[in-house]
Amino acid sequence: MRVTFIEMPRDEVLGYLGPAWPPAPGATVALVGEHVAISHGAVAVYETDGQPGRTWWAVDGLIVPQDAGPPPALPGCPVAIVPDLAPATPPLT
């Protein structure tokens, strides 16, 4: 497996992600920010040498679910589940 990271401006990446950002509660995200020194950009993964790869967008050090599919399993990159930050009870009115 070969992985290439391409740093890009955050606003540009958010434009590409569209409705995939922010990730929904319960979504699985890959924490690439703990593995590489980039926070925003593209992560291209080539599983087989000589074959086309797949590219995911990374924002704030996270690869979120997007059109390319769920985040890839990258060596050394932990995954996490986005917590549901909704209150347990509705606010008083």
Backbone torsions as a table, in degrees:
resi	resn	phi	psi	omega
1	MET	NA	133.9	176.1
2	ARG	-120.8	134.5	-178.6
3	VAL	-123.5	131.5	178.7
4	THR	-120.8	132.5	178.3
5	PHE	-111.1	132.1	179.9
6	ILE	-124.3	113.1	-178.6
7	GLU	-73.7	139.3	-179.5
8	MET	-144.0	160.7	175.8
9	PRO	-63.8	142.1	-177.7
10	ARG	-56.7	-46.6	-178.2
11	ASP	-59.3	-37.2	179.4
12	GLU	-66.5	-43.5	179.9
13	VAL	-65.0	-41.7	178.5
14	LEU	-60.9	-35.3	176.7
15	GLY	-63.4	-36.8	178.0
16	TYR	-73.8	-37.0	-178.0
17	LEU	-69.9	-33.6	179.6
18	GLY	55.5	-127.0	-174.9
19	PRO	-72.4	-5.0	177.8
20	ALA	-74.9	-9.5	179.1
21	TRP	-119.6	134.1	-2.6
22	PRO	-76.4	160.6	-179.9
23	PRO	-66.6	147.1	-179.3
24	ALA	-74.8	150.6	174.7
25	PRO	-55.5	137.4	-179.4
26	GLY	91.4	-9.8	179.9
27	ALA	-72.3	146.9	175.2
28	THR	-90.5	129.4	179.0
29	VAL	-123.7	149.3	175.5
30	ALA	-98.5	133.1	-177.4
31	LEU	-93.1	75.9	-178.3
32	VAL	-73.0	-21.8	179.4
33	GLY	-61.6	-20.8	177.5
34	GLU	-85.0	-8.4	-174.4
35	HIS	-109.9	-33.4	-177.5
36	VAL	-130.0	167.4	-175.0
37	ALA	-90.2	12.9	177.0
38	ILE	-104.8	152.8	177.1
39	SER	-108.9	-34.6	-174.5
40	HIS	-133.1	137.5	176.4
41	GLY	153.8	-153.9	-178.7
42	ALA	-111.8	144.1	176.6
43	VAL	-122.5	109.9	179.6
44	ALA	-100.2	129.9	-177.3
45	VAL	-119.0	122.9	178.0
46	TYR	-112.2	104.7	-176.4
47	GLU	-74.9	-33.0	-178.8
48	THR	-127.7	127.6	178.9
49	ASP	-57.1	137.5	178.0
50	GLY	83.0	-3.6	179.7
51	GLN	-110.0	154.1	177.3
52	PRO	-61.2	150.6	178.0
53	GLY	-106.8	-173.3	175.5
54	ARG	-121.8	149.5	-177.6
55	THR	-122.2	135.6	175.1
56	TRP	-119.0	152.5	174.6
57	TRP	-91.4	141.4	177.1
58	ALA	-120.2	132.8	177.6
59	VAL	-132.1	134.6	179.1
60	ASP	53.1	34.2	178.2
61	GLY	77.5	12.7	-178.4
62	LEU	-119.7	139.7	165.4
63	ILE	-102.8	119.6	-178.9
64	VAL	-104.2	162.1	175.2
65	PRO	-57.8	138.3	-177.0
66	GLN	-156.1	-172.3	-176.5
67	ASP	-57.3	-28.6	179.3
68	ALA	-73.2	-9.0	180.0
69	GLY	113.6	-170.1	177.9
70	PRO	-67.5	161.2	179.4
71	PRO	-55.9	142.7	-179.9
72	PRO	-73.4	155.4	174.0
73	ALA	-83.6	103.4	-177.9
74	LEU	-104.9	137.0	178.4
75	PRO	-57.9	129.9	177.2
76	GLY	81.2	-1.5	179.9
77	CYS	-106.4	112.3	178.3
78	PRO	-71.4	160.8	174.4
79	VAL	-114.7	158.5	179.3
80	ALA	-144.8	160.1	175.9
81	ILE	-103.2	130.8	178.8
82	VAL	-68.8	124.0	-178.6
83	PRO	-72.5	155.5	174.5
84	ASP	-89.9	110.1	-176.4
85	LEU	-92.6	11.2	178.3
86	ALA	-67.7	143.7	178.8
87	PRO	-65.9	150.2	-179.5
88	ALA	-67.3	-31.1	177.7
89	THR	-127.4	150.4	179.9
90	PRO	-66.7	153.0	179.1
91	PRO	-67.2	152.6	178.0
92	LEU	-73.7	142.1	178.1
93	THR	-115.6	NA	NA
